[in-house]
Every structure is written in C-alpha cells, then in structure tokens.
Amino acid sequence: MTQEKHVPHTDNNTKKEQLTFIQVMLSILASAFGVQTSQNRKRDFAKGNPLHFVISGILFTIIFVVGMIMLVNTILTNAT
C-alpha cells in the first residue's frame, strides 16, 4: 500500500480581489443617493473591505454636512 502525499490545493482565483479606490468612492456616492445597483452591491460585499466602506462613508458624511453648512451660510450672508 502506497501513501500519497497531501498537497494543498492552490487556486489562483481564491485570492480575494480588492476594490479600487474609485470603485469604493462610486459605491459610496451611489448608495448615498439611493441608486446603487444590485450587481455593484453584490460585488462590494464579495470583494470589498468593510473598514474601507465605513471610513469612506463617515468621511463622505462629514464633507457633505460641512459643504451644506457652508452653502447655507454663503446664501444667507449674500441675501442680506
């Protein structure tokens, strides 16, 4: 009886591809405005790093709120 050596299966496709910075930003923008496609949502969950989405979402929210405050202040100061 011969013993076979166990060789671990290495598949090049098993390594999880990371999303690019642009893909993360586009997903954040699309989801913020409610127009994210189902295909992109599935891609984000399959390939995305949750930490990247959380940090990007928080930064987007801060930039959006500060931008709205600045816009309203500019309009109010020019209106008087």
PyMOL commands that set and color helices and strands:
alter all, ss='L'
color gray80, all
select helices_A, chain A and resi 12-14+21-32+38-47+50-79
alter helices_A, ss='H'
color red, helices_A
deselect
rebuild
show_as cartoon
